[in-house]
Amino acid sequence: MIRAVEGWFGVDEVWERPAPGPGELRADLRWALVALVTITVSQELTRSLGLLQDERYGPVWQYAGVVSLSALIVVRRRLPVFVTLAAGTHMILMSLVMPMTMSQLTTQMAYFLLIFSGMAWARNRRALAGAVVVVLVLLVLLFAWTYALGSGIEDIRRNLGESEVEQVGPLPTVLAVVLFSILGNTIFFGFAIGLGQVAWRGAMRRAQVEEQADTIRAQTERLTDQAVVAERLRIARELHDVVAHHVSVMGVQAAAARRVMERDPEAAHDSLTAIERAARDGVAQMRDLLGTLRVADGHGDGAHQDGHGDGRSAPEPTDRAPQPTLATLPQLIEQATTPLCAVTGEVVESAPGAAGRVPPPLQLSAYRIVQEALANVRRHSTARHARATVRVDEDAGTVEVEVVDDGSPRVGTSGTGLGLQGMRERADYLGGGVEAGPRTGGPGWRVRVWLPLDGHRATARTTAAGAPATLRRALS
């Protein structure tokens, strides 16, 4: 029983209603003044009707009770538990010494507001429950004293008159008066306590909803920031792959042109042409990536100065080159081929057209992985031959990328490791994996990457070593 009462009062709730602010305290002061004026007017109207002549105490004590009652309204939200206990006690005492002053409608409304406010604003719910119990016990004792031990029954008979104290309904008249008084007080206190508790729980639910909204807003902002960071990392990887590939191509082709310029002008011409093509392709791809970044930052309106420096905004190009796919691998292989290193490549499909059905993000990732691996071959290896193979196995649900070469590490070109890191980030994001290291059974280096077609991490298809079964068939 006690646990049920405590649960109803919210004793176990961790939420605590915040203390009232300055605006609410000023509002309480205004309400106290309104209550004082209203009760005073009602009191004087009642006095003019001659209904206060039988009051035990005169106007001074009557107004002392009215002022003290109005003063409780000033602190109704600042000291809610005290107000609940004080209002109930005040009401009981006033009913004993000045019943007509206490029973006025305006005074009753003030009592109702005070008990309601105590229930709605109490921050210590256990203390509130104790205050309410004390008030109710005092009320029961009042009824017991008035009707059982005191002269309440005789007063009722005297007010009704001896000739009219006869039963005219299902209950005796005196008993009906007693029960009517008990019912009225039960409704009064019950509604004040119940509505105050409803208001308190409503405030708690609003606070919980606001807290949840703040949490959702913070999570949304955090997820947005994470998405922005992820997109910037993706663009950084793209830029790294593009710059590394094309710059390495230009460096190797320039070295080849320098070596054969005097004895084979035609070969030097081809190398210079390859340098020009690589430079154009690299600039175009970097422009596309930077344009994407500018749009992501909200500056895709092209508001930058043109070459004349007059402050006019130059329009952004709207025709961007499509992202590379597996269909453009032959062009990549052609660019990567130099007089110093012959590069071959192929796309192996489990069924005709399987490569074209690979989702675009996977095609782009496979292309970039081949591009970065070949760039590493040119920069860090003495290889004379390299081979890039992309296998699309729709039955196994995987895309496998393998790049192998026959060279050994070039002295003084250890690199930063960003290329392999970018490969691993791409593979991890798409649910795949990466293996990179020296070839077994022969010279050279091998990079193997597997990506699931559905973008989820492989389970049954993955071997104990973490690679799909089809990947184990890679050439050594």
Protein Blocks (a to p, Z undefined) as FASTA:
>chain_A
ZZmmmmmnommpmbdcddddfklmmmmmmmmmmmmmmmmmmmmmmmmnopmmmpmbdfkl
mmmmmmmmmmmmmmmmmmmmlmmmmmmmmmmmmmmmmmmlmmpmklmmmmmmmmmmmmmm
omblmlmmmmmmmmmmmmmmmmmmmmmmmmmlmmmmmmnopklmccfbfbdfklmmmmmm
mmmmmmmmmmmmmmmmmmmmmmmmmmmmmmmmmmmmmmmmmmmmmmmmmmmmmmmmmmmm
mmmmmmmmmmmmmmmmmmmmmmmmmlmmmmmmmmmmmmmmmmmmmmmmmmmmmmmnopan
opacdfkonopacdddfbdcddddfklmmmmmmmmpcfkbccddddddfbghklmmpcfk
lmmmmmmmmmmmmmmmmmmpcbfbdcddddddfknopacdddddfbdcdehilonolmmm
mmmmmmmmnopacdddddehiacddddddddfklpacfklpcfkopafklmmpcZZ
